[in-house]
């Protein structure tokens, strides 16, 4: 189903800039301790994402609500930000065809920002009585989602009266938070996010499953793929566990100064998966303080790229710039469509060689070409090959990257599941917006003379 090739990071292929097998063997005791930590977290119920494929009650609740809502709406607007949106968006764009919204039913729109132009444009192109709004916030207190919900709530009540609640579904904490109170008190359809699952790890919960089920995506196959990958990534031996090996290589790459991780799928359908990966890798690994309380400023910067598009932009930097990146290529054996180049301009050297070849072979050759060029330039590169893109392989990739992230962060000795830097930004925003109890949190920054410019 999925093949992982890490040889492009080895010293055997790229010389002393690569990682030797003995380097991985040297950190095996550390890897074993991290494995014990992850296993203990799972057995104690502290971290639940690995067990979500087995939560049949949750899956059936999603299916039940989706079945109840299906066929009633021409549009779905998904309100959420960060982990509440990136996972569902990646699922949608991977499984549904490009430009789905031109003819799809229901269409889906993601409000993954509080850009007033984005929100206005959506509202200008939908009818409220034909639309379901899925509101996603685990805490319920996220300012962006709260403000969006307030706007939608008011519009629905004003225009639809007592039918407003038929156009809302809330996904939030099972017990606490303002959205939980509103959902319960007003009888709005709702589902719960398990408390033990953080936002960026929540794609396998109703956060990702409900909108997918509403669009006809096979969530059973999705969870089956996640379960298969889970079973392959709980193996203790780092050399037999693809997620652990991916993490260990990135950890050793950091030691060598490669503090950036590029995810470069050769498929437009997987570009939003790169977006999700960027949040997962950055927010989990980027920490000022270690688990031991030391100041470490740890982390590795993720970068999203798209093959073959970024061969003509970013790859120049990757090939000849600083040796500070691991490039992770995702390629596909069997694309879901095939296009053949016709026999035109056959007698020209510049185009004739393409006649009769498929676009499929071209993009696959581009992926192999980038892989080979990175190795020739002594750049660390991994390669993940999917048999095809479907619900099962996608579910597996979500589980793979989440497990790799947990392992990588514990190798760095940082907490994979908190985000104190993000929280500080939220607190300052609360003060700027006048929320009680947060007065004085927004510090006054004096403008530095000669460094603030206006062009009129």
N, C-alpha and C positions, 0 to 999 in steps of 0.2 A: 504493500500500500504506500509506504513512504520509505525512502532510502536517505540515510545521512552519511555524508562523506566529509570527514574532517581532515583528510590527508593534506589538503591545501594549506594547512597551518603548520605542517610538520617541518622540522629542520631537514628531513630527508629530501623534501621537494624545494624548499625556499632558503635553505642554508641557515646560517646562525641567527637570522631574524625570526626563524620559526621556533616552534616548541618541540622539544624532544620527548619521546615516550618516557624517558627516565625522569623528565621534569614532572610529568603527570604522576608517575609512580612515587615520586618524592612527596607529593601532597596527599597520597592515598590515606594516611592516618587522619589528616584534616577532613578529607572527604567522608571518611567513615564516621567521624564525630558529627558532621553536618547531617549525614543520613540519619543518625540516631536522633538528632534534634527534630528533624522533619517527621520522622516516624512517631516520636513521642507526641508532638503537636497534634498529629492526626489521631492517634489512639486516645488522647485526652480530650478530643473534640474541640481543641482550641482553633484549629484551622480545618475548614470543611470543604474547600473547593475540590479536593481530590475524591471526595465521597459523593459529590452531587449527582453523578450518573446513576447512583444506586438509590437515590431518593425518589421512589416511585410515587409517594404521596404528593410531593411537590410537582412532579411531571404531570400527574393526572389532574392536579388542580389547574395547571396551565392549560391543558387540553380542554378541560371542562369549560373554562371561561372563554377560551378561543372559539369553541364550538357554539357557545351561547351568543357570541358577538359576530360571528362570521356571517357575511351576506347582508349585513345591515348598513355598511358604510362604503362609500366610494373613496374615502381618504382616511389616512391615519396620520396624525401629527404626534411625533414622539418628543416629549419634553424631558430633557436631561442633559447633563454636561459631564465631561470627563468619562469616568468608567461607566456612568449610567447611559452613555450614548455611543462611545467608540466601539464597544463590542457588538451591540445590535446592528450598528451601521456596517461593520465589517462582515457580519453574517449576511445581511441583505445584499451588499454589493458582490459578495463572492458567489452566492447561489442564484440570485436573480440576474437576468441579462442586462447589459448596459442599456440605458434609456428606457428602462422598465416603466417609469412613470408616464411615458408618452401614451401607452396603451394598457398599462397594468390596472388591475382592479382587485383590491384597493391600491391606490397610490400611497406612497409613504414619504413623509417629509420629516427631517430631523432638525429640531431646534437645538443644536448643540452649541449655541452661543446666544448672547443677549444683544445681538446686533439688531437695532430697530428696523433696518432695511430688510433683513432676512425675514423677520417676523411679519412685517407689513406685506411683503411680497407673497408670503404663504397665504395670509388671510385674504388677500386680494384675488387669489386663484382657487379658493375653495368655498363651499357653502357649509355653514355650521351644521345644518340639519342633515348633512351627508358625511359628517366627519366624527371620528373617534379620536379623542386626545388621551394618549397614554402618558401619565405623569410619573416620573421616576426620580426619587430621591430617598436614599436609605434613612438619612437623618430627618428629612423633611424641612431642614433649616437652610438648605443651600440657597443663597440669595438669588442666583440666576433662575433656578427652577421655580422657586417660590414666586418670584415676580411674574414669570410666564404663566404659572398656574392662576395667579390672581387675575390676570388679564383675561385669560380664557374663561375662567369661572364666571366673571362678571358678564362677558359677552354672551355666554350660553344662557345664563339666567335671564338676561335682558331680552334676548331674542327668542328663546325657546321655552321660557317659563318653567313649569314643573318638570318638563322633559330633560332638563339640563343634565341630570345625573346619568341619563341613558347614554350620554356622549363622553363619559369620563371613565377611565380605569386608572387606579393608583397602585403603584408598586413601591413599597416602603418597608420600614421596620415592622415586625409582627406585633410589637407592644408599645413602643415609645414614639415620640415625635408628633408634630402638629398634623402632618398628613395622615397618620394613623388615627388621630382623634377625629379629623374631618371625615375620613372614609367610614369610620364606624358610626359616627353620630348622624351622618346624612345618608347612610345606606348606599354608598358609591361602591361599585365593583372594585375589588382589590385583591392583590396577591402580596406575599411577604418575601423579603430578602432575608435569608438566614443571618442572624447576628454575627456568626463566625466567618462570614465572607465579606471581605472589603470590596469597595466599589470597582477597583480595576481588576479584581478577580471574579466579578459577578456575572460574566457572560453566560455561564452555565446555570444561572438562576432564572426566575421569571423576567429579570431585566432583559436578557437576550432571547429567552424562549417565547414569551408572549407575542412580541411583534413578529417574530419568525413564524410562529404557528398561525397567526392571522394572515400571513402572506402565503401560506401553503407550503412552507419549508418543513421538511420531515425532521422534526425535533427528536424522534426516536433514533433515527440514523445518526443524527448529530451527537446525541449522548452515547450511542454505541461506539462511535469513533473515539470520543473522549475517554470512555471506559477502557477501550483497548490500549490507548496510549498510556493511561494511568497504570495499567497492569504491566506495561513495559518500562515504566519510569519509577517503579518502587524497588527495583533491583539495587542492591547495595554496591556492587562492583562498578566503579565509574567507567570501566572499559566496556561494560555490557549495558549501560544505561545512557541512551542518547541525550536525554535532558541534562544529566549530570556531566556528561562529557562536554557538551556545548558550554555549560557553565564553567567547568574547570578550565577549558581552553580560553574563555574570555577572562577569567581571573588571572591566568598566567600571562595573557596578553597585556592586561593592565600592569602587571609587574614589569613587563618589557616596555611600557610607555604607550601602549595602544589603548588609549582611553576613549575610543569611539567605536560604536557597533552599528554597522550599516545593514539594514534589511532591504534586500533588493529582489522582489519577486518579478519574474518574467511573465506577468499576467496583470492586466488592468483590474481584473476581478479581485486580486489580492492586495491591491494598493492600500485599501482601507485597513487591511490586516496589519500593514506596516505602521499605520497611524496608531492603531491600538497598541502595537508592540512598543512604540515610542513612549507612550504614557506608562505602560507596565514596567519597562526597563528603567526609565528615568526616575519616576516617582518612588520606585521600590529601592533602587540602589543609591540614589543621591542623598547622602546623609552626612551631616556635620559630626554627629556623635556616634561612637561605636556602642555595641551592646555592653562593653565594659566601662562605658562612661568616658572614654577618651575622645579628644577632638581629632577627627581623622579626615574630614572633607572627602569622603569616599564617593565612588560612583563612576559610571561609564556613560558617556553621552550617546544616545541612540539617534540614528539618522535614517529617514525613509528615502528610498530611491525606487525607481521603476525601470525595469528592463523591457525593451531595449532603449526606451526614451533617454534615460540618463547616461547611456554610453556616450551620448553626444553632448553631455554637459558635465556631470559630476565625475565621470570616470577618469578624465584627464588628471584631476586632483588625486584620485585613488591610486592611479598608476605611477605618477611621478612626484606627488607631493610628499608630505611628511609620512613617516612610518608609524602612524598613530591610530590606525583603524584595523578592525576585523570586518571584512565584507562577507555578508551571509547571503548567498544567492538561493532563491527558490525557483526551480524550474518544473515544468509539467510534461509528462510523457504523452498524455492523450488529452488534447484540447477538445472541448465539446463541439466545436465547429471546425470544418476544414475548408480552406480556400486555395484554389490552384491558380498559379500565374498563367495566363493564356500565351499561346505561341505568336506573340507579336514582337516586332523588332528583333527577330531571331538572328539575323545576320550581323548584329552589332555586338562588339566585344563587351561593351559596357552593360548591356541588358540581356543579351542572348542567353547567357548562362542560367538565367532565372526561369526561362521558359519551361513549363511543365512541372516546375518545383512548387511545393506548397508553402504558403505563408507560415504554416505550422513548423515546417523544417527550418525556415529562415529564423524564426524567433528562438527555436531550440539551438540552432547553430550560433546565434548571437550569445545565448547564455553560456554555451561551451567556450566560445571565443573569449568572453570576459573572464571566465574562470581560468583559462589557460594564460591569458595576458597578465592577470594578477599574479599567478604563480611565477611566470617568467620575470616579472618585476619584483619578485621576492616580497609579495604582499600576502598577509594572512587572509585566507578565504575558506569559508565552509560552503557546502552545497547540499541543499535539501531538495530531493526530487519526489514530487507527488505523482502517483499513477494517473490521477485525474483530480479535478476540483469538484467535490460533491459534499454533501452534509457530513459524511463519515470522515473524510480526510480533513475537513475544516474543524470538526470537533476535536480530532486528534491534535491538530496544530495548536488550538487554544490550550489544551491540556499540556502539550509539550512546552510551550513558552512559559506558562505559569509555573510549572515545576522547575524549569531551568532558572527562572527568575528567583524563586525561593532559595534554590541551592546556591546560586551566584551570590546573593546577598549575605547568606550565612558564611560563605567563604570569605567575604569582605568583613565579616563580623558586624553587620548592621541589620537593623530590623526591616524585613521586607514589607511589612504590613502597615507601617505608619507613614505620615506625611506632615511632619511639623512645619516645614517651610511653607507648604500650601496653606496650612491652618493660619499662619501669621498673616498672609495676604487676605484671608477671609475676615480676620478680626479687624484689620485696618479698613477694609471695605465696609464692615458694619458701622464703624465710627463715622466714616465719610457719608454714609446713608442715613445717619441719625438713629441707629438702633440703641435703645436704652441699655445701660450696663457696659457699654464699650467706649464711653467718652474718653478722649485723650489717647486712644490707641494709635491714631494717625498722627505721626510726628510731623512737625513743620520743617520742611526742607528749604533753606534759603537758596535763592538762585545765585549762581556763581557768575559774577560780572564777566562779560565778554564771551561767555559760553552759551548764552541764550540768544538765538537769532530769530528775527522775523523778516520775512520777505513779503513786501507789499506790491 
